[in-house]
Amino acid sequence: MSDFSLSSEYASFRSSVPLRNITVDCGSNRGWKVYDSGPKSVKTPLVCLPPACGTADVYFKQILGLSAKGIRVISAEHPVYWSIEEWCSGFKKLIDVLELDKIHLFGASLGGFLAQKFVEYTENCPRIASLILCNTFCDTSVFQYNEKSHLFWALPSMILKKMIMVNLPICHTDKRIVDSIDFMVEKLDSLSQQDLASRLTINCINSYVNSDKLRSVEIVTIIDVFDECALSAPVREVLYKCYPQAKLAHLKAGGNFPYLSRSEEVNLHLQIHLLQFDETDMRARDL
């Protein structure tokens, strides 16, 4: 097991924050996996969406760190969906079931892309108060598997995992980054073939973010790293152009998973982002 999995912090998270399975789709026996921590009276929480290789608990450091400051944090892992529209429909049902008014969305990689697509999906009835995007993209054409995405459903888990792991560095001198990779590989190994195939399909099917449909979200923070990660500099530059007014929060290092390897810095940027909003929307009132 990875050092993160064996840490007292992760043990505290698993023992104090229950995992809920919430089914929102009729006829489905699989639901969203949700961790919900912090004051339930807050109806505009921070909702975290994991990357393709991640599960809901990859944000355990954000859940523990921010909920301790009175911020409600929800991490949501989706069931098998084969299209972006299907995912958006399911996510809208989830936030309805949770009785949330609006939400602040924090997404990494695929989670960040889906967060942007959900803003598009709810353009006529906005549900997103703000966006925080981490190591993410706005156009899937940058991936080499676009033309093969319709075949992922038939590929064995081993091949699908290799397609994801090819972007992870084999060795690294930064122990925190190494630990974050080890933890994410554990999470990747826990995913079923259908989980992997459906996520890679959504990740690679031709789609892009229409910036004209994102005007309902005025406050955006983009968290990026200066060191090596899976996304190239040109891909990040395209994202910046989509959000010319966004605040750029650059980390000197952090790798592919800075919310794990540099959690203190990421949590600080999340708090700074959320301070721009009415405090009573984010936190429970002091008694």
N, C-alpha and C positions, 0 to 999 in steps of 0.2 A: 504493500500500500504506500501511497505518497505521503510525504511529510505533512501536507495539508490535511489529509484524511485522518492522520494520527494525532493531529494537534488538539490541544485542550479547547481552542477557540471553535473548531469545527464540532467537537463533541458537545460543547455548550450550545451551539446552534441546533444540532439535531435533537437535543434533549429539551430545548425550550421553545422551539418554533415547530408546530405540527405541520405535516404535509397533508394537504387536502386534495382530493380527486373530485373535480367538478365536471360532470357531464352536461353539455349544453346542446348537443346535436341529437335529434330524434333518431332512434334506431341504432345509435352507436353504443358500444359497451366500453369505449375508452374515453376518458375525459382529460381535461387540463389538469396538470399538476401545479399546485399553487402553494407558495409560502406567503403568509400574510402576517406581518409583525408591526407593532406600533398601535397607536390609538385608533380604534375602529370608528370613532366619531368623525374622523377626518374623511371627507368624501372626495377629496382631490389628492390622492396619494401619488407617490412615485412608483411606477410599474416598470419592472425590468424584464427585458426579453433577451434570452441567451442566444449565442451563436449556433451554427449548425451542429457543432460537435458537443454542445453543452446541455446540461440539465438545469433545472430550476435552482439547484443548490450552488451553482457556480457563483452566485451573488451573495453567498453567506456573509462575506465581510461587509458588504453594503447593508444588508439586513440588520446585522448586529450593531454596526457602528452608527447608522443613521437612526434606527428606532430607539437607541439609547438616548438620543437627543430629542425625542418626541416626534420624529417624522415617521409617518406610516409608509412602509415599504412593502411592495408586493412583487414577488418573482413568479412569472408564469411560463410554464413549459407546455407547448401545444401538443395535442395528439396528432395522428397521421392526417395530413391534408395534402392534396396533390396539386392545388392551384393557389395562387395568391388571393384570388377572390374568395375562395372557400375558406382560407385562413382568416381573412378580414371579417367575413360573416361570423365565423366561430368566435373570434376575439370580441366582436361587438356584443355577442350574446353573453360572453363571460363577464364583461364589465357591467352589463345589465343585471346579471344574476348577483353580482357583488354589490349592486345598488350604488355605483359610483357616478357622480355627476360628470366631472371631467377628470382627466388624468395627466400627469407628467410622464412622458415615455422616455426611458433610457434603454437603448438597444446597442448591442455590439455585433459587428459583422452582419450576418443574416438577420439578426434581431433588429439592427439599426435600419436595414433596408425595409423590413416589414413594417417597422414603425412609421417610416415615411409613406409607404403605400397605404397604411391605415388612415393617415391624414387625408390622402386623396379620396379614399373610400367614403369618408365621412364629411366630405367637402360641404355638402348641403345641410348637414346637421353636425357641426363640429363637436368633437368629444375630447380633443387634445389641447391642453393648456400650454404645453411647451414640449420641446424635443431636446434630448441630450444624445448625441451620436458618437460612438466610440469605435475607431478602427473599422469604419463601414464604407459603403459604396452606394451609388445611386443609379447604376446601370449594370445589368448582369452580363452585357456583351463582353465585358473584360475577362470573363472566364472561358477557359479553353474547351469546356464540355457542352457548350450550347447545343450543338447539333446532335449530341448523344443523350440529352436529358430525358427523352421519351423512352429510353431503354433502361433507366436506372432501376425501375421496379423489378427487373428480372435478374439483376446482378447480385451475386452473393455478398454477404456482409464484409468478408475479407477485402474484396476489391473496393467496395465503397469506403471502407476505413482508410485504405491506402490512398485513395483519391483526396481525402482530407488531410492525412498525416504528411503528405508530400510537401506541404507548406510549412511544416513545423521544423525548426532547426534541430539537427541531430545532437549537437553539443553547444553548450553556452557557458561562459565564465561567471555569469550572474546567478547565484544560487536561487534567488527569489524567482527569477524567470524560469529556471530549471524546475523548481517546485511547482510553478503554475502550469507548466507543460505536462508534468507527470500527473497532476490532478486532473487536467482536462483529458488526457489519454484514458484515465480511469473512467471518466464520464462517457467518453466515446465508446469504450468497450461495453458499457452497460446498455447501450441503445440497440434496439432490435433492427433487423434488416429493413422492415417497413419504415421505421423511424428514420433510418439513414437515407433510404431511397427517396422518401417523400421530401425530406429536407434538402437533399441535393437537387432534386427536381425543381423545387421552388427557387433554390439558389441560382440555378443555371439556366432555367427557361428564359427565353428572350423577354426582357421587361426593363423599363426604366422609370424613373421618377419624373413626373411632370411638374416642374417647379411652379407653373402657373396655378396649380391646384393646391399649393401649400400656403397660400396667403393668410389663411385663418390662424396660422401659428407664427406669431411675431417674434418670439424669444426662442433662440436656438443656440446651444453650446455644442461645439465639436471638440471632442477629446482625442488627441492624436499623440503618437510617440515619435521621437526623433531617431530612435534606433531601428533595427531591422524588424519588419513584420511582414505578414503575407501580402498586404496590399502595396502596390507600387506608388511612387510619388505622383505620377500622372493620374492615377485613379483618385487619389486624395484631392488633387487640384480640381478635378471635375466636380467633386462634392462641394468644395469651397465655393465654386462658381454658382452652385445652386442656392447657396445661402450667403450672399454677399454681406449681410448684416450680422451674421453669426459671430458669437464670441469664440475665439480659438484658444483652447486650453492645451498647450503642448507640454508633454512630459519628456524630460531628457532621455529616459529609458523606460521600458515596461514590456517590450515585446508584443506578442499577439494578445495577451490577456492582462492588461495593466490593472484591471479591477481586482485581480488576484495578486499580481507581483508588486503593484504600487497602490495598494488599496487606500492608504492614508491620503495620498495625493488625489486620487480619483474621488474619494469621499469629500474632500475639501472642495473640489470643483463642483460637485453635486450640491453641496450646501450653499456655495456662493450663487449658483444658478437659481436655487429655490428661494433664496433671500429676496429675489426680485418680486416675489408674489406676496399677497396679503398673508401674514403669518397665521391668521386664524383659519385660512384654507388648508394650510399644511400641517398644523399642529393642533393638538387638543388645547383648549383654553386652560390656563393655570387655575387651579382650585383655590 
